Amino acid sequence: MTASRPPKAIAPRRARVAATSLAALLLVGGCAYFQDTQSQMEEAETALAEGDESRAEQLYREVMRNKKSRDSEDARRALVSLLLQRAARMMETDSDSAMPIYRDVISLKPDSDEARIAYARALMKVERYTEAVDVLMEDKGCRGCKSLISVIYIESGNTNVRDGNYSEALEDYDLALSVNRDPLTVLAKVDTYTVGEYGTATDAYNFLDQALRLMPADQIGVQQVWWDKRQQVIYAAALRGEHDKLTGILELPDPRARVEDGQKKIDILNLRMYAASLQIYVKAYDLGTARGMQTFKDAEGQLSGEPLEALRKTLLGLYMQRIAAHVADGDTKQAIAMSEQALELDPTDRTLNLQHVIATAMRNSGSGRKLLADWEADPEYNRMRALVETAYALKMMGIGQFASARAATEKAERYAPELLETHLARAELQAETRFEGLRKSWAETFREMDQFNYPKARINHYGHALAELRVVQSLYTQEAARDYLRGPQVASRIQALDERIKAFYPFEAQLGTPGEAVIVLTRVDSPATKVSVKGPRQVHEVEVPENGQVELKLKMPGLALVGTAAGGEKAVFAEPGVKIFIPI
């Protein structure tokens, strides 16, 4: 008989066996579990490689739901990366659909600086600035969020400047400065004045001064931005008449570290001349001239050689600018006085001498011709002689001496027939010249139709005047307007004549063949039609094409009655050498 073991010896052994079996079971089961999540991760990566993002997302989320899985956090990071890429792509075409994806990412991983910054940038892109700042401020430990908050405030400020909300823009810039004391942010505030015309030159001066105090010596790019901004402030202040602020703005120190002191002197002197030029442009003549003179005086104590000569030429240019402005205003006294003053600085300057001829001719054409005789060999002599004659014609028209004005204009035509001022004198004369060969029956027929009335019942050559005026307007380009050798009051005369004619005259006109009387029938947004035109000598049947025009040369100048598609008639005096356009 086998002796039995004591119960206390058997129990521990069974316990060890049971424990060993359970551990083995857990080990086997655990390996299977981890192996399963690893296979899901691999399958997700495969799906991504094949472009199946939806399947990859599903698998990552399944792994994440297994809280005990060691792959859960890896799946979360992979899913966050997937969603961020998807949202970034979607922002290009459908920002509204991208936003929920960003919010989902933040909920998945609230501590992700990358996700939070990406979401804020997306909100900034669609100008949802307040939301963008709120997203960044939700996580106080976010690295990089503080810098982006400053950028968002700046972008909001720029948007408000664009939209004309200047006070709000300044608030945004101040919020940005509370986060990051950046001189570029202060310089952005300058735009509210220069672009938005908000505030005063004093405000702009303070912005420039504040930016100077924040600007490190090594910020070369910012220093150049500051210099450019100051120039913009000078331009704006001068054009707005804030002349008393210009000197202070010009006296701010130059922060450009890489510009040599000698060049800085030249640059600031040129900037002062620029300010003077702007003042003359806005007709603050004495202020601008005084600034130019003082600038050159200061330059004589600081510069020599070519730089000083360049400043002297700039000063002469200021005088030329002012003389031209006085001529354009018809201010004979000031034009002569300034040309004489400028010639004291340089008696040999060609442009100043020719300007003096024009100014003198405005007062006395005979004296102008005498001065011009010294320049007979100059290439511009013919032009200048025409300017003298047209200046005289203008004076004669002003006192009603149209015969003398016509004689002077004919002289100008011999010297420079295509000169802008010659065409303008012709136009003004034609507007005062009665229609040749006017028949009483024509005038009565015209008045019976009551289509439009000629001023003071004088049927003048307004068609020809308008045609000449259109030539003048085509010649009076921006470059022509800036020409220092222009005749008196060109711009104001052009405007006055245009307003005078178009106030009553319903047609357009252009110059044609001398002697020919032509009317041009036009159709706009209309089908072809046949019309009857009763000319001075015969009736014409004319077919006008759809959306087109046809020229009709009449047998002689005179009254023409043009039928319209609606069955009425339009009356026009066809003038020699002119094409008159009549819509029907």
C-alpha positions as CSV (number, residue, x, y, z in Angstrom):
1,M,0.0,0.0,0.0
2,T,1.4,3.3,-1.0
3,A,1.6,5.9,1.7
4,S,-0.4,9.1,0.9
5,R,1.3,12.5,0.9
6,P,0.3,15.0,3.5
7,P,-2.4,17.5,2.3
8,K,-0.2,20.6,3.0
9,A,2.5,19.3,0.7
10,I,0.1,18.6,-2.2
11,A,-1.7,22.0,-2.1
12,P,1.3,24.2,-2.9
13,R,2.3,22.1,-5.9
14,R,-1.2,22.3,-7.4
15,A,-1.2,26.0,-6.8
16,R,2.1,26.3,-8.7
17,V,0.8,24.2,-11.6
18,A,-2.4,26.3,-11.8
19,A,-0.5,29.6,-11.7
20,T,1.9,28.3,-14.4
21,S,-1.0,27.3,-16.6
22,L,-2.8,30.6,-16.2
23,A,0.3,32.6,-17.0
24,A,0.8,30.5,-20.0
25,L,-2.8,31.0,-21.1
26,L,-2.5,34.8,-20.6
27,L,0.8,34.9,-22.4
28,V,-0.7,33.0,-25.4
29,G,-3.8,35.1,-25.4
30,G,-1.9,38.3,-25.1
31,C,0.4,37.5,-28.0
32,A,-2.6,36.8,-30.1
33,Y,-4.2,40.2,-29.1
34,F,-1.1,42.3,-29.8
35,Q,-0.5,40.4,-33.0
36,D,-4.1,41.3,-34.1
37,T,-3.6,45.1,-33.5
38,Q,-0.2,45.0,-35.2
39,S,-1.8,43.4,-38.2
40,Q,-4.5,46.1,-38.3
41,M,-1.8,48.8,-38.3
42,E,0.0,47.0,-41.1
43,E,-3.2,46.7,-43.0
44,A,-3.9,50.5,-42.5
45,E,-0.4,51.3,-43.8
46,T,-1.1,49.2,-46.9
47,A,-4.4,50.9,-47.4
48,L,-2.7,54.3,-47.2
49,A,-0.1,53.2,-49.8
50,E,-2.9,52.1,-52.1
51,G,-4.7,55.5,-51.7
52,D,-7.6,54.1,-49.6
53,E,-7.7,56.7,-46.9
54,S,-11.2,55.8,-45.7
55,R,-10.1,52.2,-45.0
56,A,-6.9,53.4,-43.2
57,E,-8.9,55.8,-41.1
58,Q,-11.3,53.0,-40.1
59,L,-8.5,50.7,-39.1
60,Y,-6.7,53.3,-37.1
61,R,-9.9,54.1,-35.2
62,E,-10.5,50.4,-34.4
63,V,-7.0,50.1,-33.0
64,M,-7.6,53.2,-30.9
65,R,-10.7,51.7,-29.4
66,N,-8.7,48.9,-28.0
67,K,-7.5,50.7,-24.9
68,K,-5.2,47.9,-23.8
69,S,-3.4,47.8,-27.1
70,R,0.2,49.0,-27.2
71,D,-0.5,50.3,-30.7
72,S,-3.3,52.7,-29.6
73,E,-1.1,55.8,-29.4
74,D,0.7,55.0,-32.7
75,A,-2.7,54.7,-34.4
76,R,-3.8,58.0,-32.9
77,R,-0.7,59.7,-34.2
78,A,-1.1,58.1,-37.6
79,L,-4.8,59.1,-37.8
80,V,-3.9,62.7,-36.8
81,S,-1.3,62.9,-39.6
82,L,-3.8,61.4,-42.1
83,L,-6.5,63.9,-41.2
84,L,-4.2,66.9,-41.2
85,Q,-3.1,66.1,-44.7
86,R,-6.7,65.6,-45.8
87,A,-7.7,68.9,-44.3
88,A,-4.8,70.8,-45.9
89,R,-5.8,69.4,-49.3
90,M,-9.4,70.3,-48.8
91,M,-8.5,73.9,-47.8
92,E,-7.5,74.5,-51.4
93,T,-11.0,73.9,-52.7
94,D,-13.6,73.6,-49.9
95,S,-12.6,75.4,-46.7
96,D,-16.0,74.8,-45.1
97,S,-15.5,71.1,-45.3
98,A,-11.9,71.3,-44.0
99,M,-12.8,73.0,-40.8
100,P,-14.7,70.0,-39.1
101,I,-11.7,67.8,-39.9
102,Y,-9.4,70.2,-38.1
103,R,-11.7,70.2,-35.1
104,D,-11.8,66.4,-35.1
105,V,-8.0,66.4,-35.0
106,I,-7.9,68.8,-32.0
107,S,-10.4,66.5,-30.2
108,L,-8.3,63.4,-31.0
109,K,-5.0,65.1,-29.8
110,P,-5.6,68.3,-27.8
111,D,-1.9,68.5,-26.9
112,S,-0.7,68.5,-30.5
113,D,0.9,71.8,-31.3
114,E,1.1,70.9,-34.9
115,A,-2.6,70.3,-35.2
116,R,-3.5,73.4,-33.3
117,I,-1.3,75.6,-35.3
118,A,-2.5,74.1,-38.6
119,Y,-6.1,74.7,-37.6
120,A,-5.4,78.3,-36.6
121,R,-3.6,78.9,-39.9
122,A,-6.6,77.5,-41.8
123,L,-8.9,79.9,-39.9
124,M,-6.6,82.8,-40.6
125,K,-6.6,81.9,-44.3
126,V,-10.4,82.4,-44.4
127,E,-10.2,85.5,-42.3
128,R,-11.8,84.0,-39.2
129,Y,-9.2,85.7,-37.0
130,T,-11.0,85.7,-33.7
131,E,-11.6,82.0,-33.9
132,A,-8.0,81.4,-34.9
133,V,-6.7,83.2,-31.8
134,D,-9.2,81.4,-29.6
135,V,-7.9,78.0,-30.9
136,L,-4.3,78.9,-30.1
137,M,-5.1,80.3,-26.6
138,E,-6.9,77.1,-25.5
139,D,-3.5,75.4,-24.9
140,K,-1.3,77.7,-22.8
141,G,1.6,75.3,-23.3
142,C,1.5,75.4,-27.0
143,R,4.9,76.0,-28.5
144,G,4.8,78.5,-31.4
145,C,1.2,79.6,-30.7
146,K,2.3,82.9,-29.2
147,S,4.2,83.9,-32.3
148,L,1.3,82.9,-34.6
149,I,-1.2,84.9,-32.5
150,S,0.9,88.0,-33.3
151,V,0.8,87.1,-37.0
152,I,-2.9,86.6,-36.9
153,Y,-3.5,90.1,-35.4
154,I,-1.2,91.6,-38.1
155,E,-3.2,89.8,-40.8
156,S,-6.4,91.0,-39.3
157,G,-5.0,94.5,-39.2
158,N,-4.0,94.2,-42.9
159,T,-7.5,93.0,-43.8
160,N,-9.1,95.9,-42.0
161,V,-6.8,98.3,-43.8
162,R,-7.9,96.7,-47.1
163,D,-11.5,97.0,-46.1
164,G,-11.2,100.6,-44.9
165,N,-11.7,99.8,-41.2
166,Y,-8.7,101.8,-40.0
167,S,-9.5,102.2,-36.3
168,E,-10.0,98.4,-36.1
169,A,-6.8,97.9,-37.9
170,L,-4.9,100.0,-35.4
171,E,-6.4,98.0,-32.5
172,D,-5.3,94.8,-34.2
173,Y,-1.7,96.0,-34.6
174,D,-1.7,97.1,-31.0
175,L,-2.8,93.6,-29.9
176,A,0.0,92.1,-32.1
177,L,2.5,94.5,-30.4
178,S,1.3,93.3,-27.0
179,V,2.4,89.8,-27.9
180,N,5.6,90.6,-30.0
181,R,7.3,94.0,-30.0
182,D,8.1,94.0,-33.7
183,P,9.0,97.2,-35.5
184,L,7.4,95.8,-38.7
185,T,4.1,95.8,-36.9
186,V,4.5,99.4,-36.0
187,L,5.3,100.2,-39.6
188,A,2.2,98.4,-40.7
189,K,0.3,101.1,-38.8
190,V,1.7,103.7,-41.1
191,D,-0.5,102.3,-43.9
192,T,-3.6,103.5,-42.1
193,Y,-2.4,107.1,-42.9
194,T,-0.7,106.6,-46.2
195,V,-3.2,104.2,-47.8
196,G,-6.4,104.9,-45.7
197,E,-5.9,108.7,-45.2
198,Y,-6.8,108.0,-41.6
199,G,-5.4,110.2,-38.8
200,T,-2.9,112.9,-39.3
201,A,0.8,113.3,-40.2
202,T,1.5,113.6,-36.5
203,D,0.2,110.0,-36.0
204,A,2.4,108.8,-38.9
205,Y,5.4,110.6,-37.4
206,N,4.8,108.8,-34.1
207,F,4.6,105.4,-35.8
208,L,7.9,106.0,-37.5
209,D,9.5,107.2,-34.3
210,Q,8.2,104.2,-32.4
211,A,9.5,101.8,-35.0
212,L,12.9,103.5,-34.8
213,R,13.1,102.8,-31.1
214,L,12.2,99.1,-31.5
215,M,14.5,98.5,-34.5
216,P,17.6,96.4,-33.8
217,A,20.8,97.5,-35.6
218,D,21.0,94.2,-37.5
219,Q,17.5,94.3,-39.1
220,I,18.7,95.6,-42.5
221,G,15.5,94.7,-44.3
222,V,13.3,96.4,-41.7
223,Q,15.5,99.5,-41.9
224,Q,14.8,99.8,-45.7
225,V,11.1,99.3,-45.1
226,W,11.2,102.2,-42.6
227,W,12.9,104.4,-45.2
228,D,10.3,103.6,-47.8
229,K,7.5,104.2,-45.4
230,R,8.8,107.6,-44.5
231,Q,8.9,108.6,-48.1
232,Q,5.2,107.5,-48.4
233,V,4.3,109.6,-45.4
234,I,6.0,112.6,-46.9
235,Y,4.1,112.1,-50.1
236,A,0.8,111.8,-48.2
237,A,1.4,114.7,-45.9
238,A,2.4,117.1,-48.7
239,L,-0.7,116.1,-50.8
240,R,-3.0,116.6,-47.8
241,G,-1.5,120.0,-47.1
242,E,0.1,119.1,-43.8
243,H,3.1,121.1,-44.6
244,D,4.0,122.0,-41.1
245,K,4.7,118.4,-40.3
246,L,7.1,117.7,-43.2
247,T,10.2,119.1,-41.5
248,G,9.9,116.9,-38.4
249,I,9.4,113.8,-40.6
250,L,12.4,114.6,-42.6
251,E,14.5,115.1,-39.5
252,L,14.0,111.6,-38.2
253,P,17.4,109.8,-38.2
254,D,18.2,107.4,-41.0
255,P,18.4,103.9,-39.4
256,R,20.0,102.1,-42.4
257,A,23.1,100.5,-40.9
258,R,24.7,99.4,-44.2
259,V,24.4,102.8,-46.0
260,E,27.5,104.9,-45.8
261,D,27.2,108.3,-44.0
262,G,28.1,110.1,-47.3
263,Q,25.3,108.4,-49.1
264,K,22.9,109.1,-46.3
265,K,23.5,112.8,-46.7
266,I,22.8,112.6,-50.4
267,D,19.7,110.6,-49.8
268,I,18.2,112.9,-47.2
269,L,18.9,116.0,-49.3
270,N,17.2,114.4,-52.3
271,L,14.3,113.5,-50.1
272,R,14.0,117.1,-49.0
273,M,14.0,118.1,-52.7
274,Y,11.3,115.5,-53.3
275,A,9.2,117.1,-50.5
276,A,9.7,120.5,-52.1
277,S,8.6,119.2,-55.5
278,L,5.4,117.8,-53.9
279,Q,4.6,121.1,-52.3
280,I,5.0,122.9,-55.6
281,Y,2.8,120.2,-57.2
282,V,0.0,121.0,-54.7
283,K,0.5,124.8,-55.3
284,A,2.2,125.5,-52.0
285,Y,4.6,127.4,-54.3
286,D,6.4,129.6,-51.8
287,L,6.9,126.8,-49.2
288,G,8.2,124.4,-51.9
289,T,10.6,126.9,-53.4
290,A,11.9,127.9,-50.0
291,R,12.5,124.3,-49.0
292,G,14.3,123.7,-52.3
293,M,16.5,126.8,-51.9
294,Q,17.4,125.9,-48.2
295,T,18.1,122.3,-49.2
296,F,20.6,123.4,-51.8
297,K,22.2,125.9,-49.4
298,D,22.7,123.1,-46.9
299,A,24.0,120.9,-49.6
300,E,26.7,123.4,-50.5
301,G,28.1,123.0,-47.0
302,Q,28.0,119.2,-47.2
303,L,28.7,118.1,-50.8
304,S,30.9,118.9,-53.7
305,G,31.5,117.8,-57.2
306,E,28.9,115.7,-59.0
307,P,26.6,115.1,-56.0
308,L,26.3,118.9,-55.5
309,E,25.8,119.5,-59.3
310,A,23.0,116.9,-59.3
311,L,21.3,118.8,-56.4
312,R,21.7,122.1,-58.4
313,K,20.0,120.5,-61.4
314,T,17.2,119.3,-59.1
315,L,16.7,122.8,-57.8
316,L,16.5,124.1,-61.4
317,G,13.9,121.4,-62.0
318,L,11.8,122.7,-59.1
319,Y,11.8,126.1,-60.8
320,M,10.9,124.6,-64.1
321,Q,8.0,122.7,-62.4
322,R,6.8,125.9,-60.7
323,I,7.0,128.0,-63.9
324,A,5.1,125.4,-65.9
325,A,2.4,125.4,-63.1
326,H,2.1,129.2,-63.3
327,V,1.8,129.0,-67.1
328,A,-0.9,126.3,-66.8
329,D,-2.8,128.5,-64.3
330,G,-2.5,131.5,-66.6
331,D,-0.6,133.4,-63.9
332,T,1.6,135.6,-66.1
333,K,3.1,137.7,-63.4
334,Q,4.4,134.7,-61.3
335,A,5.5,132.8,-64.4
336,I,7.8,135.7,-65.5
337,A,9.0,136.3,-61.9
338,M,10.0,132.7,-61.4
339,S,11.7,132.3,-64.7
340,E,13.7,135.4,-64.1
341,Q,14.7,134.2,-60.6
342,A,15.7,130.8,-62.0
343,L,17.8,132.3,-64.7
344,E,19.8,134.1,-62.1
345,L,20.9,130.7,-60.9
346,D,21.7,129.5,-64.4
347,P,21.4,132.0,-67.3
348,T,22.4,129.4,-69.9
349,D,19.8,126.7,-69.1
350,R,17.9,126.0,-72.3
351,T,14.6,124.9,-70.8
352,L,14.5,127.9,-68.4
353,N,15.2,130.3,-71.3
354,L,12.4,128.8,-73.4
355,Q,10.0,128.9,-70.5
356,H,10.9,132.5,-70.1
357,V,9.9,133.0,-73.7
358,I,6.5,131.5,-73.1
359,A,5.9,133.5,-69.9
360,T,6.9,136.7,-71.6
361,A,4.7,136.0,-74.7
362,M,1.7,135.6,-72.3
363,R,2.2,139.2,-71.4
364,N,3.5,140.6,-74.7
365,S,3.9,138.5,-77.8
366,G,6.3,141.0,-79.5
367,S,8.6,140.7,-76.5
368,G,8.3,136.9,-76.7
369,R,9.3,136.9,-80.3
370,K,12.4,139.0,-79.6
371,L,13.6,136.7,-76.9
372,L,13.0,133.7,-79.1
373,A,15.1,135.2,-81.9
374,D,18.2,134.2,-79.9
375,W,17.1,130.5,-80.2
376,E,16.4,130.4,-83.9
377,A,18.9,127.6,-84.4
378,D,17.3,125.5,-81.7
379,P,15.5,122.4,-82.8
380,E,12.5,123.5,-80.9
381,Y,12.3,126.9,-82.6
382,N,9.3,126.2,-84.8
383,R,7.4,124.7,-81.8
384,M,8.2,127.7,-79.7
385,R,7.2,130.2,-82.4
386,A,3.8,128.4,-82.6
387,L,3.5,128.6,-78.9
388,V,4.1,132.4,-79.0
389,E,1.5,132.8,-81.7
390,T,-1.1,130.7,-80.0
391,A,-0.6,132.6,-76.8
392,Y,-1.3,135.8,-78.7
393,A,-4.4,134.1,-80.3
394,L,-5.7,133.2,-76.8
395,K,-5.4,136.8,-75.6
396,M,-7.2,138.1,-78.7
397,M,-10.0,135.6,-78.3
398,G,-10.3,136.8,-74.7
399,I,-11.1,140.3,-75.8
400,G,-13.3,139.3,-78.8
401,Q,-10.7,140.1,-81.5
402,F,-11.3,136.9,-83.5
403,A,-9.8,138.1,-86.7
404,S,-6.5,138.8,-85.0
405,A,-6.8,135.5,-83.2
406,R,-7.3,133.7,-86.6
407,A,-4.3,135.4,-88.1
408,A,-2.1,134.4,-85.2
409,T,-3.4,130.8,-85.4
410,E,-2.6,130.7,-89.1
411,K,0.9,131.8,-88.3
412,A,1.2,129.0,-85.8
413,E,-0.1,126.5,-88.4
414,R,2.8,127.5,-90.6
415,Y,5.4,126.7,-87.9
416,A,3.8,123.7,-86.2
417,P,0.5,122.6,-87.7
418,E,0.2,119.4,-85.6
419,L,1.2,121.0,-82.3
420,L,-1.3,120.4,-79.5
421,E,-1.7,124.1,-78.8
422,T,-2.3,124.8,-82.5
423,H,-5.1,122.3,-82.7
424,L,-6.6,123.8,-79.5
425,A,-6.5,127.3,-80.9
426,R,-8.3,126.0,-84.0
427,A,-10.9,124.3,-81.9
428,E,-11.6,127.5,-79.9
429,L,-11.8,129.6,-83.1
430,Q,-14.2,127.1,-84.8
431,A,-16.5,127.2,-81.8
432,E,-16.8,131.0,-82.4
433,T,-17.1,130.8,-86.2
434,R,-20.5,131.0,-87.9
435,F,-21.4,128.3,-90.4
436,E,-20.5,129.4,-93.9
437,G,-23.2,129.8,-96.5
438,L,-26.1,129.4,-94.0
439,R,-29.4,129.5,-95.7
440,K,-32.4,131.0,-94.0
441,S,-34.6,128.0,-94.9
442,W,-32.0,125.7,-93.3
443,A,-32.1,127.6,-90.0
444,E,-35.9,127.7,-90.0
445,T,-36.2,123.9,-90.7
446,F,-33.7,123.2,-87.9
447,R,-35.5,125.3,-85.4
448,E,-38.9,123.8,-86.3
449,M,-37.5,120.3,-85.4
450,D,-36.6,121.6,-81.9
451,Q,-33.9,118.9,-81.6
452,F,-31.4,121.0,-79.8
453,N,-30.5,124.6,-79.6
454,Y,-27.2,126.3,-80.5
455,P,-26.1,128.8,-77.8
456,K,-27.5,132.3,-78.5
457,A,-29.0,130.8,-81.7
458,R,-25.6,131.0,-83.4
459,I,-25.0,128.1,-85.7
460,N,-21.3,127.8,-85.4
461,H,-18.7,125.2,-86.5
462,Y,-19.2,123.1,-83.3
463,G,-18.6,119.9,-85.2
464,H,-15.3,121.1,-86.5
465,A,-14.4,122.5,-83.0
466,L,-15.2,119.1,-81.4
467,A,-13.2,117.2,-84.0
468,E,-10.1,119.4,-83.3
469,L,-10.7,119.1,-79.6
470,R,-10.7,115.3,-79.9
471,V,-7.2,115.5,-81.6
472,V,-6.1,117.7,-78.7
473,Q,-7.3,115.3,-76.1
474,S,-5.5,112.4,-77.8
475,L,-2.3,114.4,-77.8
476,Y,-2.6,115.5,-74.2
477,T,-1.1,112.4,-72.6
478,Q,0.3,112.3,-69.1
479,E,3.7,112.8,-70.6
480,A,2.5,115.8,-72.6
481,A,0.9,117.3,-69.5
482,R,4.3,117.1,-67.7
483,D,6.1,118.8,-70.5
484,Y,7.7,122.0,-69.2
485,L,7.2,123.7,-72.6
486,R,3.5,123.8,-72.7
487,G,1.3,126.8,-73.7
488,P,-0.9,128.7,-71.2
489,Q,-3.9,127.1,-69.6
490,V,-4.0,124.0,-71.8
491,A,-5.8,121.7,-69.3
492,S,-8.4,124.2,-68.2
493,R,-9.1,125.2,-71.8
494,I,-9.6,121.6,-72.9
495,Q,-12.0,121.0,-70.1
496,A,-13.9,124.2,-70.6
497,L,-14.4,123.7,-74.4
498,D,-15.4,120.1,-74.0
499,E,-18.0,121.0,-71.4
500,R,-19.2,123.9,-73.5
501,I,-19.8,121.8,-76.7
502,K,-21.1,118.6,-75.1
503,A,-23.6,120.6,-73.0
504,F,-25.9,120.9,-76.1
505,Y,-24.2,119.1,-79.1
506,P,-25.5,115.5,-79.3
507,F,-23.0,114.1,-81.9
508,E,-19.4,113.0,-82.0
509,A,-17.0,114.2,-84.7
510,Q,-13.5,113.7,-86.1
511,L,-11.4,115.4,-88.7
512,G,-11.9,114.3,-92.3
513,T,-10.7,115.2,-95.7
514,P,-10.5,119.0,-96.2
515,G,-13.5,120.3,-98.0
516,E,-15.6,117.1,-97.7
517,A,-18.8,117.1,-95.7
518,V,-19.4,113.6,-94.3
519,I,-21.9,112.1,-91.9
520,V,-21.3,108.7,-90.5
521,L,-24.5,106.7,-89.7
522,T,-24.1,104.2,-86.9
523,R,-26.1,101.3,-85.5
524,V,-25.3,99.9,-82.0
525,D,-27.0,96.7,-80.8
526,S,-29.4,96.9,-83.6
527,P,-30.2,95.1,-86.9
528,A,-29.5,96.5,-90.3
529,T,-31.8,99.2,-91.6
530,K,-32.4,101.5,-94.5
531,V,-32.7,105.2,-93.9
532,S,-33.3,108.3,-96.0
533,V,-31.0,111.3,-95.7
534,K,-32.1,114.6,-97.2
535,G,-28.9,116.4,-98.0
536,P,-28.4,120.1,-99.0
537,R,-28.8,119.1,-102.7
538,Q,-30.3,115.6,-102.9
539,V,-31.9,112.7,-101.1
540,H,-29.8,109.7,-100.3
541,E,-31.1,106.2,-99.6
542,V,-28.6,104.5,-97.3
543,E,-28.4,101.0,-95.8
544,V,-26.7,100.8,-92.5
545,P,-25.4,97.3,-91.5
546,E,-26.2,95.6,-88.3
547,N,-24.1,96.9,-85.4
548,G,-22.0,98.8,-87.9
549,Q,-21.7,102.2,-89.7
550,V,-21.6,103.7,-93.1
551,E,-20.1,107.0,-94.3
552,L,-22.1,109.3,-96.5
553,K,-20.3,112.1,-98.4
554,L,-22.8,114.9,-99.1
555,K,-22.7,117.0,-102.3
556,M,-21.9,120.1,-100.2
557,P,-21.9,121.2,-96.6
558,G,-25.2,122.2,-95.1
559,L,-28.3,120.9,-93.3
560,A,-29.0,117.2,-93.5
561,L,-32.1,115.5,-92.2
562,V,-31.4,111.9,-91.3
563,G,-34.2,109.4,-91.0
564,T,-34.2,107.1,-88.0
565,A,-35.3,103.5,-87.5
566,A,-38.2,104.7,-85.3
567,G,-39.5,106.9,-88.2
568,G,-38.3,110.3,-86.9
569,E,-35.6,112.6,-88.2
570,K,-32.4,114.0,-86.8
571,A,-31.0,117.3,-88.1
572,V,-27.3,118.0,-88.4
573,F,-25.2,120.7,-90.1
574,A,-22.6,118.8,-92.1
575,E,-19.4,120.8,-92.0
576,P,-16.5,120.8,-94.4
577,G,-13.5,118.7,-93.4
578,V,-15.4,116.9,-90.7
579,K,-17.0,113.5,-90.1
580,I,-20.0,113.8,-87.9
581,F,-21.3,110.6,-86.3
582,I,-25.1,110.1,-86.0
583,P,-26.6,107.1,-84.2
584,I,-29.9,106.0,-85.8
